[in-house]
Amino acid sequence: MSKANLLDRRSVVGSLLADRRDAIVVGGLGASTYDIAAAGDHDRNLYLWGAMGGAVMIGLGVALAQPKLPVVVITGDGEMLMGMGSLATVGLQKPGNLSIVVLDNEIYGETGGQASHTAATVDLVGVAHSCGIADARALATMAEIEGFAKAMQDVASGPHFASVKIDHANLERVLSSRDGQFTVTRIRSALGFGPI
Amino acid sequence: MHARTEAPSETAPSWPEEIFAILQRFDVRQVPYVPDAGHSQLIERVLGAATMRAVPLTTEEEGVALLAGAWAGGQRGVLLMQSSGVGNCINMLSLTQIIRFPFLTLVTMRGEWGEFNPWQVPMGSSTQGVFELSGIKVLRASHPDEVRDVVEAAAGQAYNACTPTAVLLSQRLIGAKVFTK
């Protein structure tokens, strides 16, 4: 696979979230969460620091509860591979307001850069498509990223899936809150829900 | 789907209906499940309920994550599974402590009370221990006439006190699965 023209992950996430409006954003364990934090903390961000493989399902739970709001899951290839069955579950539910973006650098960057399955064999766009997600795209240019950002806002046309091949650069960590209860309570407050 | 007993034209038990009524009363909206024969009557009711979203899963841990997201979005849910699926959930159960959402699961038991299939026994034997080590309170119902009270109590502490809770529905209650050639 050609390594030319790989995109910069921070630019990708910055562009996806530049006009996020009311969207709720779920960040998968690992560098994706740092990218979302780097784009700016927000009271509708849910940062995962664990629960590997769960990002898409958490996004689905939010999306089914709030069908009029865009819900965006941004995660990495390793995290997505661990929860690949959740693409089948999403394909069955077909939530119009859910978008999934995989930042695919083909390695486990947090653990020493070991190759992931996407480096050699697995085509996540093909997997998503096979699971019944009709809008499954490979994004290779910033113009395509901007196009996907617009699609994310259309809550009637999802689910949307995109895989973005990004470069291997190990960027400075931008640390979000690690307090899951705080971030979820903050989202609930933003939506008008109180504590128990 | 296999019937649990061979009894012909036996009247359907009333306890699944009682569980359904409790879930409706507590405004449960998302019902993720991996099918089990013991849950089949309840799943049918959920699939027919306008206020509930049934979400079939590929593996049980998906359901734990789904319910965390549902809570972030303002809805309550319940996870339906059998005892073999509890082991699949272990790491994802971290979410109940980290996010502290109202987690309720109803688990039909295998691997106990006249079990035919030895492959069900190891996980069935450790189901309660796995939950307790993961910080989940465990209640059990073994007789039809106690299901309503047990599930009512479990839903109350899960949804009102945000205390993650599992109800084990005993194989004695459901009936051991009968395997015939």
Interface residues (C-beta under 8 A of the other chain):
Chain A: I24 V26 L46 G50 A51 M52 G53 G54 A55 M57 I58 G59 L60 G61 V62 A63 L64 A65 Q66 G83 G85 S86 A88 T89 L92 Q93 G180 Q181 V184 I187 R188 L191 G192 F193 I196
Chain B: R29 Q30 R53 V55 P56 L57 T58 T59 E61 E62 G63 V64 A65 L66 L67 A68 G69 A70 W71 A72 G73 G74 Q75 G77 N91 M92 S94 L95 I98 I99 R100 F101 P102 Y159 N160 A161 C162
